[in-house]
Amino acid sequence: MCVIKNSLGQSHDIIMKVVKEGDHVIDATAGNGNDTAFLASLVGPSGRVYAFDIQEPAIENTRRRIRERGFEERVVLIKDGHQNMDLYVQEKVSAVMFNLGYLPGGDHSIQTRGQTTIAAINKSMELLKKGGLITVVVYYGGDSGFDEKNQIMEYIKTIDFRRFTVMKTEFPNQPNCPPILICIEKLFP
Ligand SMILES: C[S@@+](CC[C@H](N)C(=O)[O-])C[C@H]1O[C@@H](n2cnc3c(N)ncnc32)[C@H](O)[C@@H]1O
């Protein structure tokens, strides 16, 4: 096992430091349900995971995954865009995970987009409690994801440094556009 993990592995490691049993958290891109199940395991039976996706196959895959793990009671599945998360989540949350791009094994034309992703990150920053964390794994390469990546990279430079610490990973010697992890930690409400 390597010490330096890829962006997805690093997102899980840092989320584990922040999320405690009983917390409420958001999976902004449910997909095949891996991150939803991961978050559900961290919040325990008294916690709650709000999981968003815009497409039915992703909601169904996530439903199956959480049923297999016995996590139905602690997960709220929402078929809507993460840019509308404030319509469903009223309380403060300790973490929001974004895993961008398209559903693996699904329709590649249904993918996250810069404008809606940035709107959702903005809403996540307001829903976060002090000390809470947003992780965004950005996929780009081939013919997709470049516009979204460029928009997000410009956007994160504008986040108020007095309220949030922002960090991003780089793997400068890796070929083929390795995914980038962005972390946003809330310092002040
Ligand atoms: C890379 S997959 C997520 C993988 C997932 N986290 C997992 O663990 O399996 C990206 C997902 O984002 C979803 N998506 C695209 N636009 C969205 C939006 N505006 N709101 C919520 N989900 C969206 C896609 O349908 C796709 O299922």
The ligand as a MOL file (V3000), in Angstrom:
LIG
                    3D

  0  0  0     0  0            999 V3000
M  V30 BEGIN CTAB
M  V30 COUNTS 27 29 0 0 0
M  V30 BEGIN ATOM
M  V30 1 C -18.4020 9.9040 -11.1960 0
M  V30 2 S -20.1050 9.6550 -10.8740 0 CHG=1
M  V30 3 C -20.1560 9.5720 -9.1040 0
M  V30 4 C -19.5720 8.3220 -8.5090 0
M  V30 5 C -20.0710 8.0360 -7.1190 0
M  V30 6 N -19.6470 9.0370 -6.1590 0
M  V30 7 C -19.7260 6.6460 -6.6160 0
M  V30 8 O -19.1620 6.5140 -5.5250 0
M  V30 9 O -20.0490 5.6760 -7.3030 0 CHG=-1
M  V30 10 C -20.8250 11.2490 -11.1920 0
M  V30 11 C -22.3320 11.2840 -11.0240 0
M  V30 12 O -22.7430 12.6550 -11.0110 0
M  V30 13 C -24.0630 12.6850 -11.4790 0
M  V30 14 N -24.4570 14.0730 -11.7900 0
M  V30 15 C -24.2640 14.7940 -12.9200 0
M  V30 16 N -24.7700 16.0340 -12.7760 0
M  V30 17 C -25.3090 16.1050 -11.5360 0
M  V30 18 C -25.9920 17.1130 -10.8060 0
M  V30 19 N -26.2080 18.3190 -11.3130 0
M  V30 20 N -26.4070 16.8170 -9.5570 0
M  V30 21 C -26.1940 15.5900 -9.0100 0
M  V30 22 N -25.5590 14.5920 -9.6480 0
M  V30 23 C -25.1230 14.8520 -10.9060 0
M  V30 24 C -24.0280 11.7540 -12.6670 0
M  V30 25 O -25.3370 11.3280 -13.0060 0
M  V30 26 C -23.1100 10.6340 -12.1460 0
M  V30 27 O -23.8750 9.5570 -11.6550 0
M  V30 END ATOM
M  V30 BEGIN BOND
M  V30 1 1 1 2
M  V30 2 1 2 3
M  V30 3 1 2 10
M  V30 4 1 3 4
M  V30 5 1 4 5
M  V30 6 1 5 6
M  V30 7 1 5 7
M  V30 8 2 7 8
M  V30 9 1 7 9
M  V30 10 1 10 11
M  V30 11 1 11 12
M  V30 12 1 11 26
M  V30 13 1 12 13
M  V30 14 1 13 14
M  V30 15 1 13 24
M  V30 16 1 14 15
M  V30 17 1 14 23
M  V30 18 2 15 16
M  V30 19 1 16 17
M  V30 20 1 17 18
M  V30 21 2 17 23
M  V30 22 1 18 19
M  V30 23 2 18 20
M  V30 24 1 20 21
M  V30 25 2 21 22
M  V30 26 1 22 23
M  V30 27 1 24 25
M  V30 28 1 24 26
M  V30 29 1 26 27
M  V30 END BOND
M  V30 END CTAB
M  END
